[in-house]
Amino acid sequence: MSIEESQKDSNYAMGALGQIETGNFAVPGWVIFPPDSIRVVSWNINRGLRLERVIEFLAGAKADILLLQEADQNARRTHQINVAKEIARKLRMNYAFAREFQELTQGSRTSPAFHGQVTLSRWPLSNCRIIRFEEQTKFWRPHWFLPEIPPFQERIGGRLALVSELNIGDRTIVTYNLHLESRGDDRLRCSQLDEVLLDAQRYRPGASAVVGGDFNLDASSGSVANALERANFEDAMASRHAPTKPNSFFEQGKTIDWIFVRKPMRPSGAQVHRSVSASDHYPLSADLAFT
């Protein structure tokens, strides 16, 4: 490949990674009496490799908001399916999909593959945007000495938060769908989370907001929990913490997936669905009441 061709491919990738794909499959209707509470599910679905099982659980969960991480688009490993669109179509929900990475070993120059975060809602989504974190690891960058085969996961892009606003009658809920870095250390992940909490300050203090996703760290205590508390976010899991990653041969299960809610919304009934085996993470759900 020539230098000009390589630069052209890189420019295309960065342009594509800045786009947000949206679609509307929810049945439109007027909200005369807004609900007193809503249900949210957050889940790293591991590319959608077991998509039928993922959709089966999500359909049964009857959630109003879904915050999903690691959804594939046009990747060989998931049969070139647009996972975000397929889930939205099957569940009759609206969706916004943000491309986290272009997966260089899963597509081709003429048919690139991506994966990223998708937020789904039974109500209209608006003002969707991407926070591409300023601090990123160099781990995923392509290297000349690595063969272009799937185990090396060579990628272009970086971790992000997908921000969306949900309009339920006269109420607006801001959602932050996170996937913090799995490589590097907690300092890197904390700097990425700080960008989200800083962004949340742009909304009035009483505005309803949800921060959820794969944090890749324990947010139940220490400086991370303190930062969230200072930003007026409450841990939806409270005393119901449980590992969200199953045990493996190499390590014990980890508690790294979270849902935080900004007051005056109040969480209840939160749980980790540890009987669901459709991903390498367990899904989380919580009911959020308007107060």
DRENRO-248034 format. One record per residue: x, y, z of N, C-alpha, C in turn. Coordinates in steps of 0.1 Angstrom, whole numbers, plus 2048, in hexadecimal, padded with zeros to 3 digits. Layout:
N
XYZXYZXYZ/...
//
This chain:
291
8087F480080080080080980C800/8068167F880D8227F780A82C803/81383680581183F81080484780E/80184A8017F58517FE7E8849801/7E983C7FE7DE8338017DC831810/7E78308177E682E8257E083A82C/7E48468277DF85382D7D085482A/7CC85081E7BE85181A7B6847823/7BB83B8257B383282E7B283783C/7BD83D8417BD84384F7B384E850/7B28578467A986284679A85D846/79885383E78A84D83D78684784B/79084085178D83A85E789844868/79184F86978E859873781860871/77E86286477186886176585F865/76785286275C84886575B846874/76684787B76584688A75E851891/75D85D88A75786889074886988D/74385F88673485F88272C85788D/72085B88F71785489770B84F88E/70984288E6FE83C8876F283C88F/6E684088A6DA8408926CF83988A/6C58348916BA82E88A6AE82E894/6A282E88E69682E89668D822892/68B81989C68280E89B67780E8A5/6788178AF66D8178B966081C8B3/6558178B864881C8B364682A8B8/6448348B06428418B46358438BC/63584C8C562884F8CD62A85A8D6/61F8608DB61F86B8E46218668F2/62986D8FA62A86A908622873910/61686F91460C87891B61087892A/61286D92F61686C93D62486593E/62F86D94063C86694163D85C94C/64485294A64584795564C84D961/64984696D64F84A97965D84597A/66083A97366D83497367082D966/67D82A96368182495768B81995B/68D8109526978059546A380794B/6AF8069506BB8079476C37FA949/6C97F693D6D27EA93D6DF7EF937/6EA7EB93D6F77ED9386FF7E0936/7057DE92B70B7D19287167D291D/7217CC92072B7CA9167287BD90F/7247BD90271E7B18FC7287A98F4/7357AD8F67407A58F073E7A38E1/73D7AE8DA73C7AF8CB72E7AB8C6/7267A58CE71A79F8C971C7918C3/72778A8C872A77D8C371F7738C6/7177758D070B76C8D36FF7758D2/6FD77A8C76F27858C56E47808C8/6E17748C46D376F8C76D176F8D6/6DB76A8DE6D976A8ED6D97788F3/6E17818ED6E178F8F26D37948F0/6CD7938E46C07988E16B57928EA/6B77858EC6AD77E8F46AD784902/6B87869086B878C9166B379A916/6B77A290C6B37B090C6A47B1909/69E7A89016907A98FF6887A590C/68E79C9146877989216897A392C/6947AB92B6977B593568D7C0935/6877C392967D7CD9276837DB92C/68F7DE9286957EA92C6907F6923/69180292968E80E92169A81491B/6A68129216B281791C6BD80C91C/6C480A9116CF8009116DC80790E/6E68059166F380A9146FC7FE911/7007FB9057077EF9017157F38FC/71F7EB8FF72C7ED8FB7317E18F2/73B7E48EA7417DA8E17367D48D7/7307DC8D07277D88C572E7D88B8/72E7CD8B07357CD8A372D7D3898/7347D788E72D7DB8827367D7876/7307CE86E7377C98627447C1865/7447BA8707507B287374E7A386F/75979D86B75978F867754786872/75978987E75678088A74778088D/74078A88973178B88C72A78B87F/72F785874729783868724790861/72C79A8627297A785C71C7AD860/7177A986B70A7AF87070C7BD876/7037C68747037D287C6FC7D0889/7037CC8936FE7C78A06F47D28A6/6F87DE8A66F07E98AC6E27EA8A5/6E37EA8986D67EB8906CD7DF892/6D47D38926CC7C78946C57C68A1/6CC7CA8AC6C57CA8B96BA7D48B9/6BC7E08B46B27EA8B46A67E58AC/6A87DF8A169D7DA8986957CF89F/69C7C68A66957BB8AC68D7C08B8/6937CA8C068C7CE8CC6837DA8CA/6837DF8BD67B7EB8BA67E7F78C2/68B7FB8C26908068C969880F8C0/69981C8C56A28258BE6B08238C2/6BA8268B96C88248BD6D182E8B8/6DD82F8BF6E88378BA6F582F8BC/6FD82E8B27098268B271582E8B0/71F82D8B972C8358B773782B8B5/73F82D8AB74A8248A87568278B0/75A81D8B976581F8C177281C8BA/7728118B277E80D8AB77A80889D/78380A89378380288778B7F6889/7857EA88778C7DD88A7937D987D/7A07DB87C7A77D98707A87CB86B/7A67C18757A77B387179A7AD86E/78F7B586F7827AF86E77A7B4861/7817BD85A77B7C284E7857C3843/7827CC83978B7CE82E78C7DD82B/7947E18217957EF81D7887F4817/7817EB8107757EF80A7697ED812/76A7E581D75F7E28257647E1834/7667ED83A76C7ED8477637E8852/7697E385D7617DE8697647E7875/75A7E987D75B7F18897557EA895/7587F08A17507EC8AC74F7F88B6/7457F98BE7448048C77388038D0/73280F8D472780F8DE71A8128D7/71080C8DC70280F8D76F98128E3/6F281D8E26E88218EB6DA81F8E5/6D18188EB6C48168E66B981B8EF/6AE8208EA6A38258F26968238EC/68C8228F567E8228F067982F8EC/68083A8EF67C8478EC68684E8E3/6838598DD68D8608D469A8638DA/6A58618D26B28658D66B68728CF/6BD87B8D66C18878CF6CE88C8D4/6D48968CD6E189C8D16EC8918D4/6EC8878CC6F687C8CE7048818CA/70E87E8D271C8838CF7268798D6/73287B8D173D8728D674787A8DE/74B8758EA75687A8F17618708EF/76B8738E677686A8E378186E8ED/7848668F678D86990279A86E8FD/79F8799037AC87E8FF7B7875902/7B786E90D7C28659117BE85790D/7C78519057C48448FF7D183C900/7D082E9017DB8269017E08248F2/7ED8218F07F281E8E37F280F8E0/7EC8078E97EC7F98E77E67F48DA/7DB7FA8D67D37F58CB7D87F98BD/7E18028BD7E68088B07ED7FD8A8/7EB7FE89A7F17F48928007F5892/8077EA8928167E989281A7E1886/8257E587F82A7DF87382E7D0876/8327CD8828377C088482D7B6888/8207BA88A8157B188D80E7AD881/80B7A087F80379B8747F47A0875/7EE7A286A7E07A786A7D779B86B/7D67968777CD78B87A7C578E887/7B97898897B078D8947B678C8A2/7BF7838A67C37838B47CA7908B8/7D07978AF7D77A38B37CE7B08B4/7C27AF8AF7B87B98B17BD7C78AD/7C47C88A27C97D689E7BD7DF89A/7BE7EB89F7B37F489E7B780289C/7AE80A8967AF8198957A381F89D/7A68288A679C82F8AD7A08318BC/7968308C57998328D378C8318DB/78E82F8E878382E8F177A83B8F1/76D8398F47658458F47598438FD/75184E8FE74484E90573A8538FA/72F84C8F97248508F071A8588F9/7188648F670E86D8FD70186E8F5/6F686B8FC6E986D8F56DF8738FF/6D587A8F96CA87F9016BE8788FE/6B68739086AA86D90669E87690A/69587790168988090467D878907/67987891366D87191866287C91C/65A87F91365088A915658897917/65689D92365D8A992666A8A792E/66D89A93067A89793768589392E/69189793169D89492A6A788D933/6AC88192E6B687A9356C387A92D/6CE87E9326DB87D92B6E287092F/6E68689256ED85B9276FB85C922/70485692A712855926715846926/71884191A71B83391872A831916/73082C92173F82C92274581E91E/75181F91975A81391976881991B/76C81892877A81C92C784812928/79081692779B80E92179E80192A/79F7F69227A27EA9297B17E892B/7B97EF9237C87EF9257CC7FB92D/7D97FB9317DD8069397D9804948/7D880F94F7D580E95E7C9816962/7C681696F7BA81D9737BC82C972/7C88319727CA83F9707C5843963/7C883C9587C383F94B7B483E94A/7AE8349507A083395079983E958/79F84296379A84D96B79A85A963/7A485C95B7A586895379A868949/79685D94378C85C93A77E85E940/77C85994C77085B95476E86A957/77987095B77987E95E774887953/77788394777188B93B76288A93A/75D87E93E74E87C93E748885949/74E88495574888C96074989B95E/75389F9577558AD95474A8B1949/7488A994073E8AB9357308AC93B/72D8A49467208A494C71D8B1953/7278B99557258C695C71E8D0953/71E8CD9467188D793C7098D793E/7038CD9446F58CC9466F18D2954/6E58D79556E18DD9626E28D296D/6E58D697A6E88CC9846DD8C2987/6D08C69846C58BD9876C18B597B/6C98B69706C58AE9646C889F966/6BF8979626C18889646CC88395B/6D587B9606E08769586E386895D/6E785F9536EC8529566F984F950/70384A958710846953711837955/71383094A71482294B71D81C941/72181094372A80993A735800940/73F7FD93874A7F593C7557FF940/75780094D76180995276F803953/7707F595277C7EE9547847F2961/77C7F596B7827F89787777F7983/77B7F698F7727F599B76E80499F/76280899D75D8159A07568169AD/75780C9B574F80C9C27558139CD/7628179CC76981D9D77758259D2/77B82C9DB7878349D77848409CF/78F8459C878E8529C17838529B6/7818469B07768459A57698489AB/7658419B67588429BC7578519C2/7628569C77618649CC75E86E9C1/76486C9B57628759AA7548759A5/74E8699A57408679A073786D9AB/73A86B9B77318719C27328809C1/73D8869BF73E8959BE73689A9B3/7358929A872E89699C71F89399E/71B88E9AA70D88C9AE70787F9A7/7108769A470C86999E70B85E9A9/7018569A96FE84C9B370083E9AC/7078359B37098289AF6FC8209AF/6F781C9A36EA8159A26EB8079A9/6F78019A96F87F49AF6F87F49BE/6FC8009C46FD8029D27037F59D9/6FC7EE9E17027E39E97007D69E1/6FC7D79D46FA7CA9CC7057C79C3/7117CB9C671D7C99BE71F7BA9BC/7227B69B07267A89AD72F7A99A0/73879F99F74079F9937387A0986/73C7A897D7367A997073E7A2965/74979D96875179595F752787966/74F77C95E74F76F96475D76B968/75E76197076B75B973771755967/77E75596678574E95A790746960/79773F9577A273695C7AD73E961/7AE74B95D7BA7539607B775C96C/7AA76096E7A776A97979976997E/79776E98A78A76F990781779989/77477898A76B78198476D78F98A/76B79A98276D7A79857607AF985/7607BA98D7547C398D7597D0986/7567D097975B7DB9717507E2969/7447DE9697397E49627307EB96C/72B7F796872480097271980896C/71080B97470581597170581F97C/70782C9797068379826FB84197E/6F48469876E884E9856EA85C98C/6E78669856E887398B6DB877992/6DC87B99E6D08809A66CA88C99E/6BC88D99E6B38879A76AD87A9A3/6B28749986AD8669956B385D9A0/6AB8539A36AF84A9AE6AE83B9A8/6B98339AA6B98259A56B381C9AF/6AE8119AA6A98069B36A97F99AB/6A87EE9B26A77E19AB6B37DD9A2/6BF7E39A56CA7E099C6CF7D199E/6D37CC9936D97BE9946E27BB989/6EB7B298B6F47AC9816EE79E97D/6EC79D9716E579196C6EF786969/6F377F9736FF7759726FB76896C/6EE7669696EA75A9626EA75B953/6ED76794E6ED76A9406FB76793A/6FC75E93170975A92B70B75D91D/70776991970776D90B714776907/71C77891172878191073277E91A/73E78491974878392374678D92F/73B79492E73679C93972879993D/72479C94971679A94D70F7A794B/7027A79476FA7B49466F67B9954/6F47C69556F07CC9616E27D395E/6D97D49676CD7DB9656C97E3972/6C27EE9706BD7F597C6B17FD978/6A87FF98269C8089806A0815985/69C82097E6A082D981693835983/69083A98F684842992687851991/67D85898B67D86698B67886C998/67F87499F67B87A9AB67A8899AA/
//
